[in-house]
Amino acid sequence: MECVALFSLTSALCGLATSLPMLILCRVVQGIAGGGLQPISQAILLDTFPVERRAAGMAVYGLAALTAPVLGLTLGG
């Protein structure tokens, strides 16, 4: 939960940045906090899904992980 809270806080700070150094600092901290989100989410998936459905759960997760950066840049830009 600390990673989620820190990632959310630094995302808001990135949007409120008043200078380039502030934006870079917030993005660095956001990257550090975001680094913990992926393994935690995968561990939750593996704990939640039964053994026979884990591959499907990880496939959907992988699809979202590959699609999100493409759509995010396209729609956000």
C-alpha positions as CSV (number, residue, x, y, z in Angstrom):
1,M,0.0,0.0,0.0
2,E,2.9,2.3,0.6
3,C,4.0,1.9,-3.0
4,V,0.5,2.8,-4.3
5,A,0.3,5.8,-2.0
6,L,3.7,7.1,-2.9
7,F,3.1,6.5,-6.6
8,S,-0.2,8.3,-6.5
9,L,1.3,11.2,-4.5
10,T,4.2,11.6,-6.9
11,S,1.9,11.4,-9.9
12,A,-0.1,14.4,-8.5
13,L,3.2,16.2,-7.8
14,C,4.3,15.6,-11.4
15,G,1.1,17.3,-12.5
16,L,1.7,20.2,-10.1
17,A,5.4,20.6,-10.9
18,T,6.4,24.3,-11.4
19,S,9.9,23.6,-12.8
20,L,11.7,21.0,-14.8
21,P,14.0,19.9,-11.8
22,M,10.8,19.4,-9.7
23,L,9.3,17.3,-12.4
24,I,12.4,15.2,-12.9
25,L,12.7,14.6,-9.1
26,C,9.0,13.6,-8.9
27,R,9.4,11.3,-11.8
28,V,12.4,9.6,-10.3
29,V,10.5,9.0,-7.0
30,Q,7.5,7.9,-9.0
31,G,9.7,5.3,-10.8
32,I,11.1,4.0,-7.5
33,A,7.6,3.6,-6.1
34,G,6.2,2.1,-9.3
35,G,9.0,-0.5,-9.3
36,G,7.3,-2.2,-6.4
37,L,3.9,-2.3,-8.0
38,Q,4.5,-4.9,-10.7
39,P,5.8,-7.8,-8.5
40,I,3.2,-7.1,-5.9
41,S,0.4,-7.2,-8.4
42,Q,1.7,-10.4,-9.9
43,A,2.0,-12.0,-6.4
44,I,-1.6,-11.0,-5.7
45,L,-2.7,-12.6,-9.0
46,L,-0.8,-15.8,-8.3
47,D,-2.4,-16.0,-4.8
48,T,-5.9,-15.2,-6.0
49,F,-6.2,-17.5,-9.0
50,P,-6.4,-21.2,-8.7
51,V,-3.5,-23.2,-10.1
52,E,-5.3,-24.1,-13.3
53,R,-6.3,-20.5,-14.0
54,R,-3.0,-18.8,-13.2
55,A,-1.7,-18.8,-16.8
56,A,-4.9,-17.1,-18.0
57,G,-4.6,-14.5,-15.3
58,M,-1.0,-13.8,-16.1
59,A,-1.8,-13.6,-19.8
60,V,-4.4,-10.9,-19.2
61,Y,-2.0,-9.1,-16.9
62,G,0.7,-9.3,-19.6
63,L,-1.7,-8.0,-22.3
64,A,-2.6,-5.0,-20.1
65,A,1.1,-4.4,-19.3
66,L,2.0,-4.3,-23.0
67,T,-1.1,-2.4,-24.2
68,A,-1.1,0.3,-21.5
69,P,2.1,2.1,-22.6
70,V,1.0,2.2,-26.2
71,L,-2.5,3.5,-25.5
72,G,-1.3,5.8,-22.8
73,L,1.2,7.6,-25.0
74,T,-1.2,7.7,-27.9
75,L,-4.2,9.0,-26.0
76,G,-2.3,11.1,-23.5
77,G,-0.1,12.8,-26.1
